[in-house]
Amino acid sequence: MATSTTRRCLTAAGLALAGLLAGCARLAEGDVGQVALAFEDPAGDPAARCALLTPATRAALESDESMPCTDAIGRLPLGGGAVRAVEVWGDEAQVRMTDDTVFLTRTDAGWRVAAAACQARREAPYDCQVEGP
């Protein structure tokens, strides 16, 4: 049976770990929001914006638009705006902006956009203009 000192130490360790994990989640939320803002920025460098896409999403965009990503990126119906909410679930995230919803995934290269120009629908979760397979 654990002594009261042992219980206090375990409780303190648990609280410290919970605080550390919460801090990490807030850092991830900040990173995710910054990637979404950079991707949505119409004044941003097209090559830099394309580099923020997952490889599958970039390939799908180039195939759908029949042109290189750097040419297609400026034609996307991206609403952007201010970040209103960020949710992170492990290696997946959603950023709700003033005029768009962006979905991201964590890759070896950092957070990348998996889908953008997304609108909520009644019959399905989201309809996205830009998304990978």
Secondary structure, DSSP 8 states (H G I E B T S, - for coil): ---HHHHHHHHHHHHHHHHHHHHHHHHHHHHHHHHHHHHH-TTS-HHHHHHTB-HHHHHHHHHHHTS-HHHHGGGS-----SEEEEEEETTEEEEEESS-EEEEEEETTEEEEEEEEEEE-SSSSEEEEEE--
